[in-house]
Amino acid sequence: MIELAKRFSMLQKQGWRPRRTIIFCSWDAEEYGLTGSTEWVEENREMLYSRAVAYLNIDVSVVGPGFLPSTTPQLDELLQQVTKVVQDPDNSSQTVYDSWIKSSTPLRVLRLGDGGSDYSAFVQHVGIPSMNIIFGEGPGYPVYHSLYDDYVWMAKFGDPAFRRHVAAASIWGMMALRLANEDILPFNYMSYAIELEAYTKTVENEVKGTTVTCSPLYNSIRTLGAAATKVNNEQKELQKLLLSKQLNKDSLKIRQLNDRLMQTERAFTSREGIFKLEWFKHLVYGPSDQNDWDTAVYPGIANAIASARSSNTSESWKFVQHEIYRVARAVTQASAILSGRLT
């Protein structure tokens, strides 16, 4: 991060200024319950809620070969574009994208629902589009959290030429540049709609044989897909107008579109929080109530299903239906914000 900050400083000295503010953050007390980042997010919640575009996290950074990113879905496409122009640290004849697509898990992207790193408060408490990247997709490296987990081990065994570190910093920096500089925020919510439908099929299988229906959720996801298609077309049209100089980059149309793109993620949060874990506000991605390190999809629904299976009463299954309605309302609201019907 220090090297990346130096590069941004060099750009600034040459007269460059980002269109949007970039804040570099180094957190204290990550191992003690993510204390540093969580306290900062809570203290600055109103500012972040109204103004933050994205949060880009790096924690472990490099543990070995292979690329394993995690994002909220609207950043998937941007991440792929960035990896297409960053050299693969283990094969200079190709890009990170080339090696990623040839891997045993091509274009695999994890989601940010666990409580394992500092993105937790940004995504799960406020609803800010976020990313975390790691080089190394194996079972982990053997010195992790040991006395040998130091510079000497990394320089001798982990990444001797530090090429993977350079690649990680390059992806991190280019993501920041694109998000800070582009006239129209490079978000694509179609990935969200596709993923939510897959998640809902899993929920549907889990409630088979009960009175619970996932129809409200499916209906809201279809609305989100339509809104994503509409806004993608709107982005293309405005880009054409910008390129042909028929539209100023500071126009109200651009500002309104960017506000919608930014605020859509917030709509997936609920003031009341998720069932059993009320501090966590995101209704799509959050930790499991059994394990903070495990990502739960639709965590409130998952927790309600677990409780219903345990008690197996009609009231408990009615509560599962209630949680499904809550998520469906959030997805519908996200669609309304994205399409411009609710601003």
Buried (B, 14 or more C-beta within 10 A) or exposed (E): EEEBEEEBEEEEEEEEEBEBEBEEEEBEEBEEEBBBBBBBBEEBBEEBBEEBBBBBBBEBBBBBBBBBBBBBBBBBBBBBBBBEEBBBBBEEEBBBBBBBBEBEEEBBBEBBBBBBBBBBBBBBBBBBBBBBBBBBBEEEBEBEEEEEBEEEBBEEEBBEEBBBBBBBBBBBBBBBBBBBBBBBBBBBBBBBBBBBBEBBEEBBEBBEEBEBEBEBBBEBBBBBBBBBBBBBEBBEEBBEBBEEEEBEEEBEBBEEBBBBBBBBBBBBBBEEBBBBBEEBBBBBBBBBBEEBEBBBBBBBBBBBBBBBEEEEEEEBBEBBBBBBEBBBBBBBBBBBBBBBEBE
